[in-house]
Amino acid sequence: MPRLVSHPDEVKIVTRRFGLGAADIDRYMELGGYAAAKKCLEQGPEWVIEEMKASNLRGRGGAGFPTGMKWSFVPKQSAKPKYVLVNGDESEPGTCKDHLIFLHDPHSVIEGTIIAGLAIGAKLGFIYLRGEYRYLLQIMEKAVADAYARGFLGKKIFGSDTEFQIITQTGAGAYEVGEESALMESLEGKRGVPRIKPPFPAVVGLYGGPTVINNAETIATVPHVIAMGAAAYAAVGSPRNGGTRLFGISGHVERPGVYELPMGYNLKKMIYEVAGGVRGGRQLKAVVPGGSSTPVLLPEEIENLGMDFDQVGKAGSMLGSGGVVAIDDQTCIVEFAMRTISFYQHESCGWCIPCREGTDWLKKTLTRFHAGFGEAKDIDNIRYLAENMLGRTFCPLGDAAAMPTLGFVKKFRKEFEDHLNGKPCPFAKHVGLAVV
Amino acid sequence: MSQETMSLFSPQLAARLDALVEKYPRRRSALVPMLLYAQDEVGYLSDAVVAEVAARIGITELEVRNVATYYSMLRFKPAGKYNVQVCTNISCMLRGGYEILERFQQELGIGPKGVTADGLFSLEEVECIGACCWAPAIQVNYDFHDELKPELVPGIVDSYRGKAQAEGGSSHA
């Protein structure tokens, strides 16, 4: 069972019901559940969208797109049915926040999905979990069945004339399916390859109908925004970055865990105070701030860094999925880069050539390099390969592979150079990774 | 598919799959979950499984294979009764994921993608399983085990051996 953690600096909004038995529908309602959905039903879609806009809630999947804005792009009139799609295909290395949401507060996901459906005029929502989360699917399925039994889902929700249904399902192992257009393909029973955009899903999405796709954390946040009011929610975060974020701190820290902190919280404090500092009294070497696809930051770069979409962007990286990975001074960055790219090579769906070939060559080069057979020209070649992947693929997986690689090479060039001339890795631990 | 007697699957699974295709706006949407549920029961996607799934959805076997080969959890060969999946992605690697993998190799006497001679265990090195803050973590089938240390590995292996014995025990008693 995943361990829950706590720290006095936390502002518990989304995690408010964690550990309180809220997977039970009665308990969820005792704790204020389903009042927000009822309120939205009374107030109507325009009010809901205005509240979401005013809350400054931005997409928690990684791109940080304003949620209210996204919902407002869905056409009011549509010949085809509209859909809500909840992305719980959580697969970005370093990220495990949705895991806890499904485990501890499944009804918040259902309630958020209902509200999104009301806002855009959809009658059907899908909650898609990654295939590995089977036990969490079972929790979600029970929660959905309970919500149907109470009349919160169905033909006439909460006794109104409004219909809203939910279907839950899992994938079967594919990082790429976390990309919104690939997710729709998978849900249509196909290989999870991305679609070209435009048209955007808000106009042409699932089964060709207008579709809103939100990350599970975003959706679980929605009822809380309605319950506490948009202004109060926005006030918690930093400018243009409303509320809190579930930061998953992993790697070489004393107290890893998922902590709910206000947007804009200082990254150095997050590592040294909230997560208890670097394990075993070692020194911090680098931090991956938002999941494995975000460029690495050096200790001096996190001194005054507030963790919100805008500030981390300005620092040359991304807030991404909020998965903070701390790396200590006993870690080989070349190996870390190799393990990172080997993930993207494995997960590239092969649809776009720059990503398929680029990830493969980067993996081969970095593996050879780390094994002590690197050449000086490899370092620039790695940069050349990565730079030529950027922006040249249908979906962001190519960028997700290229960006961190560029960060490692630029910021740790000396460590790459140290591996040269047949010198094996000075940290010499897992050199056994096969050159495929 | 109403000819349940012809199904390869247990009556429970057949009924579940009958309901699954009716659930979605389009029948084909049931494909990925159907493959996973079928694999859970049969152990892998045999030719017969692929044929029945194709018939249930109403697409060709080739289309089923085309989709199934995309997803890393779907397999065309049997795995062990307990499929041990060790995450070695970054968060797990930093906290000893490779040491956990090594220890499983020793305990089970097989390498990654291997199956033990008794068919009880198989071993896989897998990508991130969404347990980064409780690393290093593994899954045995769908069960998570987290915050592992190499010395905990023999106990995990024993617990599944015991489980298998308890399940098979009644017929040998």
Interface residues (C-beta under 8 A of the other chain):
Chain A: P2 R3 P81 E90 S91 E92 P93 G94 T95 C96 D98 H99 L124 R130 G131 E132 Y133 R134 Y135 I167 Q169 T170 G171 A172 G173 A174 Y175 S186 L187 E188 G189 K190 R191 G192 Y207 G248 I249 S250 G251 H252 P256 G257 V258 V288 S292 G323 V325 I327 D328 T331 F336 R339 T340 F343 H346 E347 C349 K429 H430
Chain B: K23 Y24 P25 R26 R28 S29 A30 L31 V32 P33 L35 L36 I57 N66 V67 Y70 Y71 S72 M73 L74 T88 N89 I90 S91 M93 L94 R95 Y98 E127 C128 I129 G130 A131 C132 C133 W134 A135 Q139 Y142 D143 F144 D146 E147
